[in-house]
Amino acid sequence: MIKMDVVPSEILVRYNVKMEKEMSPEQMAAELYPKGDLIRPIAEAIFEGEEDDVVEGLKKAIDAGKDPVALIDDALMVGMGVVTKLYDDGVIFLPNVMMSADAMLDGIEYCKAQSDVPVVPKGKIVCHVAEGDVHDIGKTIVSALLRANGYEVVDLGRDVPVDEVIEAVKKEKPMMVTGTALMTTTMYAFKAVNDKLMEAGINIPFQCGGGAVNQDFVSSFELGVYGEEAADGPKMADSIAAGADLGKLKEQFHKH
């Protein structure tokens, strides 16, 4: 038997292994919150998913002279940005994101009600679940995140016929279409949507995702852009709003 004349902590020091105390999600969020006694409580309430606290924080900020519309970007979006960052890093999960998105939407509606200036959406997006597929949790999450990030969403629901998607796009003239599919038997409806959009001369990005879908499949049709995570929805929309074309989106979101 080999005699151990050093304790484990000494071994760690000897081999330069640094053990850091793990931080909780709340502690990590605290390092990302904005400064300011009026703005920070709103961001905290967004992270915690507390709708009442969000509205209370907004009321205090407005009473102190803050512009309601400006608070959407300066407080609500910032708070949601903390949530998105920690979700992307794998620190928090979709239920947390959904609670925060709901709180964010309540805050946006409150700000709209307190302002005489109409809030202009960043853009319009049509969302749907593939024809034949009734699993709508992915679409619901994508829609919520898009709304929480300032986009107007036309939610067509689940099991949406291909022709209904095309008609909605013609009517609404969105910047992007999203589709989700959980069943492999239904994802081929996306190719039909793609082809009919192109036949109509509508060459807008078509974000496709869901458990049944992978990048190889989405890359097989011209307008398809693969969204691996629900949070990719608002990221793609932001890129489009900033001027990214279809090629740039594929370059940005497809793994090569």
Secondary structure, 3 states (H helix, E strand, C coil): CCCCCCCHHHHHHHCCCCCCCCCCHHHHHHCCCCCCCCCHHHHHHHHHCCHHHHHHHHHHHHHCCCCHHHHHHHHHHHHHHHHHHHHHCCCCCHHHHHHHHHHHHHHHHHHHHCCCCCCCCCCEEEEEECCCCCCCHHHHHHHHHHHHCCCEEEECCCCCCHHHHHHHHHHHCCCEEEEECCCCCCCCHHHHHHHHHHHCCCCCCEEEECCCCCHHHHCCCCCEEECCCCCHHHHHHHHHHCCCCHHHHHHHHCCC
